[in-house]
Amino acid sequence: MHAMVLKTLRTPLQWMELDDRQPGPSQVRIKVAACGVCRTDLHVVDGELPEPVAPIIPGHEIVGRIDAMGPGVEGLSIGQRVGIPWLGHTCGICPYCQMHRENLCDHPVFTGYTRDGGFATATIADARFAFPLGETGSDVSLAPLLCAGLIGWRSLGIAGEGKKLGLYGFGAAAHIVAQVAKWQGRSVFAFTRPGDLPTQAFARSLGATWAGGSDEMPPEPLDAAIIFATVGELVPAALKAVRKGGVVVCAGIHMSDIPSFPYALLWEERQIRSVANLTRQDGIDFLSRVPEMGIVTRTTTYPLVKANQALADLRAGRFEGAAVLVP
């Protein structure tokens, strides 16, 4: 197998030839067909997440086909197309797993962070966390759904059922969530980097009612806002934008420090919530509805060996939607 490996934190990934790996009990081996490039991959490379592991193969929006299975695997078959998400394993016995909140498991394993991921020609995954994808849609178009889509879906649930939804940071996740929200009958208000007119036009092309800079106020109070950008200063800005009783959801795994703000912004029963990972039920619920939602992902593809360029372009905001690596 070949892979782009992070050998040392905060250094470019290295193209390496590695020995083929065999799946263990309850594991499958995936021949990778496509792997999305997520902002979390930047956090992994930059060592911004707690207890970083290196060397590691990043990548957790994996689409591919099973080409080997270990003992004890049930419900999957050789040649089946599956998706592998960020949450790659849970213990099943901690209090959170017992409460059906496995996204908060005390002993989790994360794909591309604490277990080798999909910036490779093949990867090993826990069979319980391999989502069957069927044969509808291309590998590239499905890849961003495995994190950007899933985290966006969970964020929508936490945001509640309000009809006026703000999205701060209009990248891979927001461009999917905007389509889901429109399907749900909501109005989307998109907030981009100040002056980013192309991205604002992109948001409007996906049905956004309004699009403007994150330094602007929406034309009317929002029921809820989801922050996908990693900028802590957006939390008080979003609180200003939501109505009384509104919800601000922080959807990223990492964010810069939130500055102090007047209590008046939080008063009147406004809430700040965070999103952590996903559950397998999130994956089942979301992926089963994708065909009826009519989601069309905007993707820019890169050959696997160009993973460093994809990460650099993501960091600089050089493309709309999502980047996807293709071996």
WOURHU-V641642 format. One record per backbone hydrogen bond with DSSP energy under -0.5 kcal/mol. NH is the residue of the N-H (numbers start at 1). CO is the residue of the C=O. E is the energy in kcal/mol with one decimal. If there is no record, write none. Layout:
NH	CO	E
NH	CO	E
This chain:
3	16	-2.3
4	119	-2.8
5	3	-0.7
5	14	-3.1
6	56	-3.1
7	5	-1.1
10	45	-3.3
11	8	-1.0
14	5	-2.7
16	3	-2.8
18	1	-3.0
18	16	-0.5
26	71	-3.1
27	24	-1.8
28	125	-2.6
29	68	-2.9
30	123	-3.3
31	65	-3.1
32	30	-0.9
32	121	-1.4
33	63	-2.8
34	63	-2.0
35	325	-2.2
36	61	-2.4
37	323	-2.7
38	36	-0.6
41	38	-1.3
42	38	-0.8
42	39	-0.5
43	39	-1.6
44	40	-2.3
45	41	-2.7
46	42	-2.7
47	44	-1.2
48	43	-2.6
49	43	-0.6
55	6	-0.7
56	6	-1.6
58	56	-0.7
61	36	-0.5
62	84	-2.0
63	34	-2.8
64	82	-2.0
65	31	-1.8
66	80	-2.1
67	29	-2.5
68	29	-1.0
70	27	-3.0
73	70	-1.1
79	66	-3.3
80	77	-1.8
82	64	-2.7
83	131	-2.2
84	62	-2.2
85	129	-0.7
86	146	-0.6
88	86	-0.8
88	109	-2.5
89	109	-1.2
98	94	-2.4
99	95	-1.3
100	97	-1.6
101	96	-3.1
104	101	-2.5
105	102	-1.8
108	105	-0.6
109	89	-2.1
111	86	-3.0
112	115	-3.0
113	110	-1.7
113	115	-0.6
114	110	-2.3
115	110	-1.6
117	57	-3.1
118	59	-1.5
119	58	-2.4
120	118	-2.4
121	2	-2.4
123	30	-1.8
125	28	-2.7
126	88	-0.5
127	26	-2.5
129	126	-1.8
130	127	-1.4
131	83	-2.7
131	129	-0.6
132	130	-0.6
133	81	-2.2
134	81	-0.6
142	138	-1.6
143	139	-1.6
144	140	-0.6
145	142	-1.6
146	142	-0.5
146	143	-1.8
147	144	-1.0
148	144	-0.6
149	144	-1.9
150	145	-1.1
151	147	-3.3
152	148	-1.5
153	149	-2.5
154	150	-2.4
155	151	-2.5
156	152	-2.2
157	153	-1.7
158	154	-2.0
159	155	-2.2
160	156	-0.8
160	157	-0.7
165	163	-0.7
165	187	-3.0
166	224	-2.5
167	189	-2.7
168	226	-2.8
169	167	-0.6
169	191	-2.9
171	169	-1.1
175	171	-2.3
176	172	-0.9
176	173	-0.8
177	173	-2.8
178	174	-2.8
179	175	-0.6
180	176	-1.9
181	177	-3.3
182	178	-2.0
183	179	-2.0
184	180	-1.8
185	182	-1.5
186	181	-2.8
187	163	-3.7
189	165	-2.9
190	188	-0.5
190	210	-2.7
191	167	-3.1
192	212	-2.4
196	193	-2.3
197	195	-2.1
200	196	-1.8
201	197	-2.4
202	198	-2.3
203	199	-2.5
204	200	-2.1
205	201	-2.0
206	202	-0.9
206	203	-0.7
207	204	-1.7
208	203	-2.1
209	188	-2.0
210	188	-1.3
212	190	-2.4
214	192	-2.5
216	213	-1.9
222	241	-2.5
223	164	-2.1
224	164	-1.6
225	247	-2.4
226	166	-2.9
227	249	-3.4
228	168	-2.8
228	226	-0.7
229	168	-1.6
232	230	-0.7
234	231	-1.8
235	232	-1.8
237	233	-1.0
238	234	-2.6
239	235	-2.2
240	236	-1.9
241	237	-1.1
242	238	-1.4
243	222	-3.1
245	268	-1.7
246	243	-2.1
247	223	-1.3
248	271	-2.7
249	225	-3.2
249	247	-0.5
250	248	-0.5
250	273	-3.2
251	227	-2.3
251	249	-0.8
252	227	-0.6
256	230	-2.3
259	257	-0.5
265	262	-1.8
266	263	-1.2
267	263	-2.0
270	266	-1.4
270	267	-0.6
271	246	-2.3
273	248	-3.0
275	250	-1.9
277	275	-0.5
283	279	-1.6
284	280	-2.4
285	281	-3.0
286	282	-2.7
287	283	-2.4
288	284	-1.6
289	285	-0.6
289	286	-1.2
290	286	-1.0
293	289	-1.8
294	290	-1.2
295	290	-0.9
297	295	-0.5
299	297	-0.6
300	322	-2.2
302	324	-2.3
304	326	-1.6
306	303	-2.4
307	304	-1.5
310	306	-2.0
311	307	-2.4
312	308	-2.2
313	309	-2.7
314	310	-2.2
315	311	-2.4
316	312	-1.8
317	313	-0.8
317	314	-0.8
318	313	-2.5
322	298	-3.0
323	37	-0.7
324	300	-2.4
325	35	-3.3
326	302	-2.4
